[in-house]
Amino acid sequence: MVLHAGALVLRGRFFGFVSRSVFLAEIGCGGIMSRVLIVPGLFGSGEGHWQRHWLQDQPDVRLVEQDNWDFPNLGIWREKLETALEEAGEAYIVAHSLGCLLTARLASRPAARRIKGALLVAPCDIPATETLHPGHLSFGTMPTETLPFPSITIGSLNDIYMSLDRLTMFGRLWNSDIRNIGLAGHINVASGFGRWPSGYGFLEMLKARARHRRPQGFSTAIAASA
């Protein structure tokens, strides 16, 4: 697989960079598909959200379902994500908003070894989110531990849930590759992001990095099966 500016070449075949086919590319050794877990944030990712579209784009993508999207509880949500990772064996995570913080909260937990890489899109800042939606969160403080798996954090210049300065600070604490995509708001339906096909390019970038770097603490058994 070779990535070019604006295109993807896979085994001699050309795919437009924003094509749905990009997401269907081979992502493992020997043609084995690696599961992708979709991790939404507060209120879930409703109809029309790019995470919902991505669920339809690839058969091995799974939504990490929560019992209560409106009043997130860190302990309950974390248990659901850890269960999904255990069932998957190992997986890439594609998280949005509060789902990014949930993913980061696994940094020091055994389940982190099952994460091949994480795409953290528009992480929210807990103080800002509590101001915008008072009484909804039981999520503690912002995670600050270095992530033991490859990650890309994507933000914008005008996200009301996280200023660019704060995004940069937490991205550095997480040791994440930080990408600013401009005036994109919270990178959701309200800011004009439906399918968001160009986001597939970031996921492919993450997968490429994961293939070349295994995080410290990654179990030998899982690494051998990748």
N, C-alpha and C positions, 0 to 999 in steps of 0.2 A: 504494500500500500504506500502510495506517495501522495503527500499533500502539497498542492500548489495554491497560490493566491487565487481564490475564487473557484477552485475545482478540486476534485478528488479523483485519483487514478487508482484503481484496484485491480491487480492482476490483468493489466492491459485494457481494462474497461474504464470508460470515462463517465463520471456522474457530475452533474451540475452541483455546485457547492451548496445551494439551497434546496436541492432536490430531496424528496422524501427518501430516495434510494440510499442517501448517505447513511441514514440511520439503520439501514438493513445490511451494512457492510460487515464483513467478517471481523470479529473482535477478539478471537482467542487463538490459541495454538491448534493447528490441525483442523481449523474450521469450526471449533466448538464455540457456541454462543454463550457469552457470560450474561447472567441475569442483571437487569437494571431495576433498582427499587426506586419508585417515585415517592418522595416524602414532601407532602404539602405542609402549609403553615396554618395559621389561625383562620378559621371558617372553611378550611379545605380549599381545594382548587375546583371551582364549579364549572359548569358547562361553558365551553369556549376558551377556557384557560389552556395555555400551551401544554401544561402537564397532562391534561386530559387528552389532547391530540396525540401527544407522544405515547400514551398508553395504547392508542389505536394503531400506531405506526409500526410496532414491533411485537411479535407474539411472546417474547420472553421478558417483557416488561410487566412489573407488578406494582400495584398501588399498596402502600403501607396504610391500611385503613385504621382509623381511630374511632372509638365509640362516641366521643364528644368533640367535635371540631370547634365548637363555640367557646368552650371553657377548658383550654388545654392545661393538663396537669403533667409536670415533667416526669414524675415517676411512672405514671400510667402510659404516657406516650413513649417513653424510653423502652419500657417492657415490650410494647408492640413492635418497635423497630428491632430490638434485639431478637425477638422471636422470628421475625421475618428474615433476618440475617442467618439465624441458625437453620431455618428451613431451606434457605438458598444455598448454604454452604459457604459461598462467597459472592459478592456482588458489587457493582458500581452503584453509587447513590446519586440521584438527581433531586436535589432539595430546593425548596423555595421558601423565602421569608423565615418564619419561625422554625420550619423544618431544617434550615441550615444550623440553627442553634442546637436543635435536638441532635443532629448528626455530630456537631462539635462536642457535645456532651459525652460522646462515647470514647473520647480520646484516651482516657485512662482505664477503660473497661475492657474485659476480655473480648467482647464482641468487635472491638476495633480491628482485630487481626483478620476479620472476615471482610473488611471493606477494601476493595481493590483500588478505589479512588472515589472522590466525591466532587460533584459539580454543585457549588453553593451559589445559588442565584438570588440576588437581592436579599441578603440576610437582614433581618429586622433588628433594631436596637431596642432592648427591653424597656428602658425608660420612655422612649418615644412611643412605643406601642402601647404601653400602659396609659400614657396621656391620651392617645387617640381612642383607645378602647378600655376605659377604666373598669376594673372589676372582672376582666375576662381571663387574665393570666395568673397561673400558679407555676412559674417557671424559674424562680430563683434569680440569680444574677447572670451577667453575660459570661459565657465560657471564654477562658483565656489560655488554656493549655495548648501546647503545640500538637498538631494533628500528626499521628504516626503513619498516615497514609497520604498519597498524593492528592492534591486538591487544587481546584481553580475557583476563586471567588469573583463573582461578576456583580458589579454595581453600576450606578448611574450618577449623573450630576445633580439630579433633582428628585431623589427618592425621599418622601416625607417620613419614611420609616427608618432611614439610616443616612446620616450625612456622609459625604465622601471622605471627610477627615476621619470620622469614626470607623468607616468601612476599611480605610487604609490601615488604621491602627490595629483593628482586630485581625485583619488579613495577615498582617505581619506577625502578630502573636501566634496565629495558627500556622505560620510558615506556609501560607497559601500563595499561589500565583494570582495576583490581583489584576482584574481587567475592568476598565471603565468604558462603558459603551455609549456614553454621552447622555443626551436628554431622553432618558428612557423610563423615568418615573420608577415605579415599583416592579417594573417588568412583569406586568399582569394585564388582564383584559382591560382594566380601566385606563391603562396607559398605552393601549393600542396593540398589545401583544396577544395574538390569537395562537396560531400554530407555531410561530417563531422557528421556522426551519433553519435559520442561520445559527441557532443555538446548537444544532447537531454538530457543527464544526468544533465547538468548544468541547463537546463530549468526546469526539474522536481524538482531539488533542490530549484530553485527559487519559484516554485509553492508551495512546501511544506512550505517554510518560510512564504509565503504570507498568507497561510491558518492559520498560528499561530500568525501572527502579522499584525494588521491594522495600517497604518501610521497615524500620527496626522493630523487632518483636513479632514480625509476621511468622506464623507457625510453619515449621518445615513441612508438615504434612500438607497444608493448604498450598504452600508455594510449589510443592512438587506436583500438585494436581492441576496447576494453572496452565 
